[in-house]
């Protein structure tokens, strides 16, 4: 039975509840990543965890929340005397906004005081505020890469290091890291996924009774928040005491050799990278035993730990959905069961929600009713479709040449095109607009030097005023909007050709994922064009739409280009700083309607007139080639590449890439 307190008011979130509580018992588990569709109370559950954590004792006046029993010897507000009296306060939950700056996260130095007075005036950031509490990142998949790297490094080392303009500050930063995300808005990189200890998937219940209970509790909270909290106060207090008891029991929990062998065998069987999964599973299984009030780790603890710690580590590329084969898991655990398990029966009935899962019911044997008939998906005509052919499988993806937008942009940080960014190599200096974030020390000194006599300088210190400060300008890389315009007409529908085309687009999608781009997909066939996928950060969604793309009919090239132009116009209003790269995948033919070629040319000139970067992937094949894709690229003001040239490992692709870089 699930203990009913407010953050479990959303029924059906037992795994989320358990994962959060295990981290409260043992923060060394490594945090929780909560994945789920919008409106599933992910943030509500995380915020409610704060009230269940025990109070923390802190040194009075210390901005870094040092423990009076064992203060940090390197605390910037120290030194503190160990064993002194302290005060207690509730555990904090600090939220890291998606748009936060690096200085807001790790802290900032008062540059004016540092230069003028020679003092280290350090203002702590969110990492210091979260020490010995919770650091919560909503929509962590939308956080800029450099912030995620800083965040996870601090979580791994338990300390934050600030190195700025010759001033060095270090302080403790141990916190429970919790992130939430909607996979529809994009995925985290696999190496960042691996840094979260546990992950859980949440989804809205489809049971009417459960949905009614959610609405009832929400309305009750809105009508009387204080009364609602009082209603659950006793249950919350009981859970809080249980967390404290589990923490005290944790050092006494025994992780036997049999459990260790099961953990190692499970990680090896599922081919997870590195050893972090083994360590996280061991810590999670130990925390599960402590939460259940036991001093021995059972097989059921290992099983539950695997279900929480391994699914997100199974991803091999961004298009793989997290998951775990539970039948394979049970087989591995049974094969490596040992004699030192105190519960050899393994009934899986441990308290606290940490027990094993019930065995799945054996359903009827697969009779193939849901499977595709032989030959389906290979380009054969689909029943009931006039000239339409069923989708074909994409060829194996490959590493592509680098396609980029010319010039220098100012868009969101990424890895594709040149841009003026907050991070990168320093290229110059300018007067700051608003708050100073990146000081250009040499330029600041040069600006202040001519005025020292007029300012009455008498000592060795440099007299610096605000007008002297100079902001460093830096050049890095930005992410772009890569809009794919894919020809799905009958001329592209040959089995091998469409398979190669999909493989090429899939390869470009992988490249867009690695370079942190937004992607969109426009397709055209028959008599019209469709927006198969509006611009999004989720390349998974783009890959799914590509996989199910049907083909057949005429080639309304002009309609496809005009639809893409409309998509870019709308997106420019939403995100004006993000530059677009249009990738047209076609053989260049235009059919259907009056003067289809002339209409396509006029549509292409719209892109050239607005300076929109474009690339045409020429899919024409055979001994006789008309060169229509090259003509289209000329009208677009872009370049044309063949499918072979798109491969980074092809000789032609390498030559073209070198030429493009030289230009």
Helices and strands as residue ranges (DSSP letters): G 6-8, H 14-25, G 27-29, E 32-36, H 42-48, G 49-52, E 56-58, E 87-89, E 93-95, H 102-106, E 108-109, H 111-116, E 122-123, H 126-129, E 134-138, G 140-142, H 145-157, E 159-164, E 167-172, E 176-181, G 183-185, H 190-193, E 198-202, H 208-223, H 225-231, H 233-250, H 257-269, H 276-291, H 299-309, G 311-313, H 326-335, E 413-421, E 425-431, H 441-449, G 466-468, E 470-478, E 481-487, G 490-492, H 495-514, E 518-525, E 528-536, H 539-547, H 557-574, E 580-586, H 596-609, E 613-618, H 628-636, E 639-642, H 651-662
